[in-house]
Amino acid sequence: MARKSNVKVKDRETYNGRLTKQLKGVIPKFDEFFKKEKFKSIIEIGTGNGIFSTYIAKNAKEMEASFITYDIRAVAKDIKKELDELGCIVIRDDMNNHRKEIIAMIKKPERCLLLIDGADKTEPVEFFLNFLKKDDILLSHDYYKQDGDYLSKLFYIHTRHIDLNVFNNIDVIYRDLFSDYLWLCMKKELND
Ligand SMILES: C[S@@+](CC[C@H](N)C(=O)[O-])C[C@H]1O[C@@H](n2cnc3c(N)ncnc32)[C@H](O)[C@@H]1O
């Protein structure tokens, strides 16, 4: 059953004066991340209201990366227009219907960033981690640090564990940068 996030409006990040679903302060952290890490392809699962996607789209455009975002819900018309103008492909559909095309995009010989902030986050994270190439990054939302480990914290439901030991050559990076904002950043260090 869908439930509302309990992140209060005052605790939410804004971009160009509009509210995202992210925690306040995360955009400067992503600015820092994008200063260091460049990609040729960016895929987002969970467009939400699309405001954070406009921020990602601006960065994708600057680094000349393709950007595609998936959500079962539609974004508002003005946001869709803005995303279109930034060159972002907006797919309004269940991402489960697009797994094959997402895998094909990851497999292309260009550096890929996969952002997962939608659907049942743990399962797609574990699924797509298997397809990353060397240097690709998967950033997944709603994880927080606890007892030196990362658990998936769905704000209002429960916590889940992701055991990164079962994946080959995946490291958690940018812990200090992202953990207060509940993003878990995983990099494929070597091809299998
Ligand atoms: C937390 S919101 C995304 C917030 C957005 N990334 C932001 O920062 O503003 C999660 C989104 O995932 C979408 N979602 C849930 N299940 C999905 C699925 N199977 N395929 C695609 N999107 C899905 C929901 O409709 C919802 O908009």
The ligand as an SDF file (V2000), in Angstrom:
LIG
                    3D

 27 29  0  0  0  0  0  0  0  0999 V2000
   10.4120    8.6850   -3.6370 C   0  0  0  0  0  0  0  0  0  0  0  0
    9.5950    8.9100   -5.1440 S   0  0  0  0  0  0  0  0  0  0  0  0
   10.8650    9.5360   -6.2100 C   0  0  0  0  0  0  0  0  0  0  0  0
   11.3440   10.8790   -5.7790 C   0  0  0  0  0  0  0  0  0  0  0  0
   12.2290   11.5840   -6.7580 C   0  0  0  0  0  0  0  0  0  0  0  0
   13.4110   10.8130   -7.1180 N   0  0  0  0  0  0  0  0  0  0  0  0
   12.6740   12.9210   -6.1590 C   0  0  0  0  0  0  0  0  0  0  0  0
   13.8210   13.0170   -5.7450 O   0  0  0  0  0  0  0  0  0  0  0  0
   11.8640   13.8250   -6.0860 O   0  0  0  0  0  0  0  0  0  0  0  0
    9.4130    7.2550   -5.7270 C   0  0  0  0  0  0  0  0  0  0  0  0
    8.7390    7.1450   -7.0620 C   0  0  0  0  0  0  0  0  0  0  0  0
    8.8600    5.8080   -7.5330 O   0  0  0  0  0  0  0  0  0  0  0  0
    7.7470    5.5650   -8.3710 C   0  0  0  0  0  0  0  0  0  0  0  0
    7.6100    4.1130   -8.5830 N   0  0  0  0  0  0  0  0  0  0  0  0
    7.1550    3.1810   -7.7010 C   0  0  0  0  0  0  0  0  0  0  0  0
    7.1560    1.9670   -8.2720 N   0  0  0  0  0  0  0  0  0  0  0  0
    7.6210    2.1220   -9.5260 C   0  0  0  0  0  0  0  0  0  0  0  0
    7.8540    1.2270  -10.6040 C   0  0  0  0  0  0  0  0  0  0  0  0
    7.6050   -0.0840  -10.4900 N   0  0  0  0  0  0  0  0  0  0  0  0
    8.3300    1.7290  -11.7660 N   0  0  0  0  0  0  0  0  0  0  0  0
    8.5730    3.0450  -11.8850 C   0  0  0  0  0  0  0  0  0  0  0  0
    8.3840    3.9390  -10.9000 N   0  0  0  0  0  0  0  0  0  0  0  0
    7.9120    3.4950   -9.7350 C   0  0  0  0  0  0  0  0  0  0  0  0
    6.6010    6.2080   -7.6150 C   0  0  0  0  0  0  0  0  0  0  0  0
    5.5180    6.4700   -8.4790 O   0  0  0  0  0  0  0  0  0  0  0  0
    7.2510    7.4520   -7.0300 C   0  0  0  0  0  0  0  0  0  0  0  0
    6.9960    8.6040   -7.8210 O   0  0  0  0  0  0  0  0  0  0  0  0
  1  2  1  0
  2  3  1  0
  2 10  1  0
  3  4  1  0
  4  5  1  0
  5  6  1  0
  5  7  1  0
  7  8  2  0
  7  9  1  0
 10 11  1  0
 11 12  1  0
 11 26  1  0
 12 13  1  0
 13 14  1  0
 13 24  1  0
 14 15  1  0
 14 23  1  0
 15 16  2  0
 16 17  1  0
 17 18  1  0
 17 23  2  0
 18 19  1  0
 18 20  2  0
 20 21  1  0
 21 22  2  0
 22 23  1  0
 24 25  1  0
 24 26  1  0
 26 27  1  0
M  CHG  2   2   1   9  -1
M  END
$$$$
